[in-house]
Amino acid sequence: MSLVSFPVFFQSKRYRGSVGSSAVRDFRGAMAGRGDKGLLITTGTFTAEAKAEATRDGAPPVDLIDGRRLCDLLKEYELGVRTETRVVEDVRVEKDFFADL
């Protein structure tokens, strides 16, 4: 049993900066004729041009997952990460209140 019923190709990029539209075009070219959908994942971000290219009319769709969304997905599906919720309270003494006592 497979997770999806059609071929999906993915590529991941370890970036600190932004992935541009050329990376989306190159990826789409590599999957041409072999897959119905692409998934491009980066630890960085995507430029506005890359986002526009990923959804360009007439071209096979490429979903983009940036570093922030990747972290959200790893947390949501508990894939290799564990989350603990902590409550932190900052207490400040108001000196003026105590000055008149």
N, CA, C and O of each residue as an XYZ file, in Angstrom:
404
protein
N       0.842     -1.174      0.000
C       0.000      0.000      0.000
C       0.891      1.242      0.000
O       1.839      1.319      0.781
N       0.602      2.202     -0.856
C       1.430      3.397     -0.935
C       0.717      4.577     -0.284
O      -0.499      4.567     -0.089
N       1.497      5.577      0.041
C       0.971      6.771      0.685
C       0.145      7.613     -0.289
O      -0.890      8.163      0.089
N       0.597      7.713     -1.529
C      -0.134      8.445     -2.561
C      -0.292      7.546     -3.781
O       0.471      6.597     -3.963
N      -1.279      7.845     -4.612
C      -1.574      6.971     -5.746
C      -0.994      7.474     -7.061
O      -1.334      6.950     -8.121
N      -0.126      8.481     -7.012
C       0.516      8.980     -8.222
C       1.960      9.331     -7.877
O       2.278      9.605     -6.720
N       2.834      9.323     -8.887
C       4.254      9.604     -8.612
C       4.474     11.040     -8.137
O       4.006     11.995     -8.757
N       5.190     11.168     -7.035
C       5.571     12.477     -6.502
C       7.091     12.466     -6.354
O       7.660     11.574     -5.724
N       7.729     13.460     -6.937
C       9.175     13.586     -6.818
C       9.484     14.696     -5.841
O       8.767     15.693     -5.763
N      10.567     14.512     -5.090
C      10.941     15.575     -4.164
C      12.438     15.820     -4.223
O      13.225     14.960     -4.618
N      12.789     17.003     -3.822
C      14.188     17.405     -3.741
C      14.334     18.246     -2.500
O      13.448     19.034     -2.171
N      15.442     18.087     -1.808
C      15.675     18.907     -0.619
C      16.962     19.694     -0.795
O      17.920     19.225     -1.409
N      16.961     20.895     -0.246
C      18.110     21.782     -0.343
C      18.420     22.335      1.033
O      17.548     22.861      1.724
N      19.672     22.206      1.414
C      20.116     22.750      2.700
C      20.671     24.149      2.435
O      21.818     24.312      2.018
N      19.845     25.134      2.684
C      20.199     26.532      2.425
C      20.061     27.342      3.696
O      19.220     27.056      4.547
N      20.903     28.358      3.811
C      20.715     29.342      4.873
C      19.964     30.542      4.336
O      19.299     31.258      5.084
N      20.073     30.754      3.057
C      19.417     31.888      2.411
C      18.146     31.464      1.706
O      17.406     30.603      2.181
N      17.911     32.079      0.575
C      16.681     31.834     -0.176
C      16.937     31.023     -1.436
O      17.945     31.205     -2.119
N      16.017     30.135     -1.726
C      16.037     29.347     -2.955
C      15.284     30.154     -4.009
O      14.172     30.621     -3.762
N      15.887     30.316     -5.179
C      15.302     31.130     -6.233
C      14.513     30.337     -7.255
O      14.407     29.113     -7.175
N      13.964     31.055     -8.213
C      13.113     30.447     -9.235
C      13.874     29.465    -10.123
O      13.282     28.512    -10.630
N      15.167     29.679    -10.319
C      15.938     28.763    -11.169
C      15.976     27.360    -10.575
O      15.969     26.380    -11.320
N      16.017     27.245     -9.251
C      16.011     25.926     -8.608
C      14.679     25.223     -8.857
O      14.646     24.009     -9.053
N      13.584     25.977     -8.850
C      12.263     25.395     -9.130
C      12.202     24.927    -10.576
O      11.717     23.830    -10.856
N      12.697     25.760    -11.505
C      12.700     25.379    -12.920
C      13.578     24.151    -13.161
O      13.189     23.238    -13.890
N      14.762     24.131    -12.548
C      15.671     22.988    -12.714
C      15.030     21.706    -12.186
O      15.115     20.656    -12.822
N      14.396     21.798    -11.033
C      13.741     20.633    -10.445
C      12.599     20.153    -11.337
O      12.449     18.955    -11.576
N      11.809     21.082    -11.820
C      10.695     20.726    -12.697
C      11.230     20.048    -13.965
O      10.646     19.073    -14.438
N      12.319     20.553    -14.504
C      12.935     19.947    -15.692
C      13.412     18.536    -15.417
O      13.287     17.664    -16.276
N      13.959     18.295    -14.230
C      14.456     16.962    -13.879
C      13.321     15.954    -13.726
O      13.505     14.763    -13.978
N      12.154     16.430    -13.316
C      11.036     15.500    -13.127
C      10.126     15.413    -14.354
O       9.158     14.652    -14.351
N      10.425     16.177    -15.393
C       9.572     16.227    -16.599
C       9.348     14.838    -17.175
O      10.292     14.091    -17.433
N       8.081     14.510    -17.371
C       7.712     13.242    -17.963
C       7.780     12.056    -17.021
O       7.441     10.938    -17.410
N       8.214     12.283    -15.784
C       8.354     11.162    -14.852
C       7.428     11.263    -13.650
O       7.199     10.267    -12.963
N       6.896     12.444    -13.386
C       6.052     12.593    -12.216
C       4.956     13.612    -12.433
O       5.069     14.505    -13.273
N       3.899     13.465    -11.667
C       2.752     14.364    -11.776
C       2.878     15.573    -10.861
O       2.238     16.601    -11.083
N       3.693     15.446     -9.848
C       3.787     16.513     -8.865
C       5.184     16.501     -8.253
O       5.831     15.459     -8.153
N       5.627     17.685     -7.850
C       6.927     17.809     -7.214
C       6.816     18.474     -5.857
O       5.875     19.221     -5.586
N       7.783     18.194     -5.017
C       7.857     18.767     -3.686
C       9.290     19.223     -3.457
O      10.210     18.406     -3.431
N       9.477     20.518     -3.292
C      10.806     21.091     -3.093
C      10.880     21.583     -1.651
O      10.091     22.426     -1.225
N      11.846     21.037     -0.907
C      11.979     21.325      0.518
C      13.313     22.015      0.755
O      14.330     21.611      0.191
N      13.319     23.057      1.590
C      14.560     23.718      1.944
C      14.584     24.040      3.433
O      13.542     24.223      4.063
N      15.777     24.106      3.972
C      15.929     24.556      5.356
C      15.882     26.084      5.415
O      15.743     26.665      6.492
N      15.999     26.724      4.261
C      15.960     28.186      4.187
C      14.573     28.690      3.841
O      13.572     28.249      4.407
N      14.533     29.623      2.901
C      13.270     30.232      2.468
C      13.215     30.193      0.942
O      14.175     29.795      0.283
N      12.083     30.611      0.399
C      11.918     30.724     -1.048
C      11.688     32.187     -1.410
O      11.002     32.915     -0.693
N      12.266     32.605     -2.520
C      12.027     33.968     -2.995
C      10.604     34.059     -3.537
O       9.963     33.044     -3.808
N      10.126     35.281     -3.690
C       8.802     35.505     -4.277
C       8.757     34.939     -5.695
O       7.737     34.398     -6.124
N       9.874     35.070     -6.422
C       9.939     34.545     -7.785
C       9.832     33.017     -7.801
O       9.198     32.446     -8.689
N      10.455     32.358     -6.815
C      10.370     30.898     -6.722
C       8.931     30.471     -6.442
O       8.450     29.490     -7.008
N       8.254     31.201     -5.579
C       6.849     30.882     -5.262
C       5.967     31.061     -6.497
O       5.067     30.259     -6.746
N       6.228     32.109     -7.259
C       5.459     32.343     -8.483
C       5.728     31.240     -9.501
O       4.804     30.754    -10.153
N       6.980     30.850     -9.635
C       7.349     29.797    -10.586
C       6.709     28.463    -10.197
O       6.296     27.699    -11.070
N       6.625     28.184     -8.922
C       6.072     26.907     -8.450
C       4.599     26.756     -8.799
O       4.098     25.637     -8.908
N       3.906     27.873     -8.975
C       2.465     27.823     -9.253
C       2.134     28.343    -10.650
O       0.981     28.663    -10.939
N       3.140     28.428    -11.511
C       2.944     28.963    -12.864
C       1.945     28.133    -13.649
O       2.021     26.905    -13.660
N       1.003     28.806    -14.310
C      -0.005     28.138    -15.139
C       0.653     27.341    -16.259
O       1.611     27.800    -16.880
N       0.139     26.159    -16.505
C       0.622     25.339    -17.603
C       1.809     24.475    -17.265
O       2.230     23.664    -18.090
N       2.364     24.625    -16.072
C       3.523     23.826    -15.674
C       3.099     22.857    -14.566
O       2.188     23.160    -13.794
N       3.750     21.704    -14.485
C       3.421     20.773    -13.401
C       3.610     21.463    -12.043
O       4.581     22.193    -11.848
N       2.692     21.232    -11.116
C       2.774     21.913     -9.828
C       3.956     21.435     -8.991
O       4.307     20.256     -8.992
N       4.554     22.379     -8.280
C       5.625     22.078     -7.331
C       5.230     22.720     -6.007
O       5.098     23.940     -5.912
N       5.046     21.893     -4.997
C       4.776     22.415     -3.660
C       6.094     22.790     -3.005
O       7.099     22.096     -3.160
N       6.080     23.892     -2.275
C       7.282     24.381     -1.612
C       7.122     24.283     -0.103
O       6.096     24.685      0.447
N       8.136     23.751      0.564
C       8.149     23.693      2.020
C       9.436     24.342      2.486
O      10.528     23.828      2.245
N       9.297     25.489      3.164
C      10.486     26.182      3.671
C      10.848     25.656      5.064
O      10.148     24.816      5.630
N      11.943     26.165      5.593
C      12.453     25.688      6.875
C      11.457     25.795      8.009
O      11.335     24.875      8.819
N      10.750     26.897      8.077
C       9.758     27.081      9.146
C       8.636     26.049      9.044
O       8.249     25.436     10.038
N       8.117     25.867      7.819
C       7.040     24.893      7.616
C       7.541     23.477      7.863
O       6.808     22.642      8.393
N       8.789     23.201      7.479
C       9.379     21.888      7.725
C       9.414     21.596      9.223
O       9.061     20.497      9.651
N       9.833     22.566     10.009
C       9.856     22.386     11.467
C       8.459     22.158     12.017
O       8.257     21.306     12.882
N       7.490     22.925     11.510
C       6.096     22.750     11.943
C       5.592     21.338     11.636
O       4.925     20.715     12.463
N       5.915     20.842     10.445
C       5.473     19.501     10.057
C       6.153     18.418     10.899
O       5.507     17.451     11.302
N       7.438     18.574     11.161
C       8.145     17.603     12.001
C       7.532     17.553     13.393
O       7.364     16.476     13.965
N       7.198     18.724     13.939
C       6.550     18.767     15.252
C       5.154     18.169     15.199
O       4.788     17.367     16.057
N       4.374     18.553     14.197
C       2.994     18.092     14.092
C       2.904     16.569     14.013
O       2.051     15.958     14.656
N       3.784     15.966     13.225
C       3.740     14.522     13.034
C       4.745     13.767     13.909
O       4.934     12.560     13.762
N       5.378     14.501     14.817
C       6.345     13.926     15.763
C       7.385     13.064     15.058
O       7.631     11.918     15.437
N       7.992     13.646     14.019
C       9.009     12.949     13.233
C      10.396     13.387     13.690
O      10.913     14.412     13.246
N      10.985     12.609     14.571
C      12.342     12.885     15.022
C      12.482     14.037     15.993
O      13.600     14.443     16.309
N      11.369     14.572     16.473
C      11.424     15.665     17.447
C      10.419     15.404     18.566
O       9.413     14.720     18.376
N      10.716     15.961     19.726
C       9.802     15.894     20.860
C       9.637     17.311     21.382
O      10.610     18.057     21.493
N       8.427     17.674     21.697
C       8.141     19.032     22.142
C       7.710     19.019     23.596
O       6.911     18.181     24.013
N       8.243     19.954     24.360
C       7.821     20.159     25.740
C       7.311     21.577     25.856
O       7.933     22.511     25.351
N       6.176     21.740     26.522
C       5.637     23.074     26.743
C       6.090     23.535     28.119
O       5.914     22.834     29.115
N       6.676     24.723     28.159
C       7.123     25.299     29.420
C       6.432     26.636     29.616
O       6.148     27.355     28.658
N       6.170     26.953     30.867
C       5.597     28.247     31.203
C       6.673     29.038     31.938
O       7.232     28.582     32.936
N       6.945     30.212     31.431
C       7.960     31.076     32.044
C       7.264     32.328     32.539
O       6.477     32.944     31.820
N       7.562     32.696     33.772
C       6.935     33.870     34.374
C       8.025     34.846     34.789
O       8.943     34.476     35.521
N       7.935     36.080     34.331
C       8.861     37.133     34.745
C       8.192     37.959     35.828
O       7.071     38.434     35.643
N       8.873     38.136     36.967
C       8.341     38.933     38.070
C       9.299     40.093     38.308
O      10.503     39.898     38.474
N       8.745     41.298     38.320
C       9.547     42.494     38.584
C       9.007     43.165     39.838
O       7.795     43.254     40.037
N       9.903     43.628     40.666
C       9.503     44.372     41.875
C       9.290     45.819     41.490
O      10.152     46.444     40.872
N       8.120     46.353     41.866
C       7.826     47.749     41.625
C       8.249     48.547     42.847
O       7.517     48.612     43.835
N       9.408     49.143     42.783
C      10.019     49.832     43.920
C       9.133     50.961     44.451
O       9.076     51.185     45.660
N       8.449     51.667     43.562
C       7.590     52.791     43.992
C       6.483     52.303     44.945
O       6.126     53.004     45.892
N       5.962     51.139     44.700
C       4.894     50.602     45.551
C       5.384     50.428     46.985
O       4.666     50.740     47.934
N       6.602     49.933     47.137
C       7.138     49.639     48.458
C       7.794     50.854     49.112
O       8.060     50.828     50.313
N       8.054     51.894     48.367
C       8.749     53.064     48.920
C       7.952     53.742     50.026
O       8.553     54.257     50.969
N       6.630     53.763     49.948
C       5.801     54.458     50.926
C       5.394     53.599     52.108
O       4.662     54.074     52.977
N       5.836     52.369     52.174
C       5.444     51.487     53.294
C       6.252     51.702     54.520
O       6.032     51.033     55.530
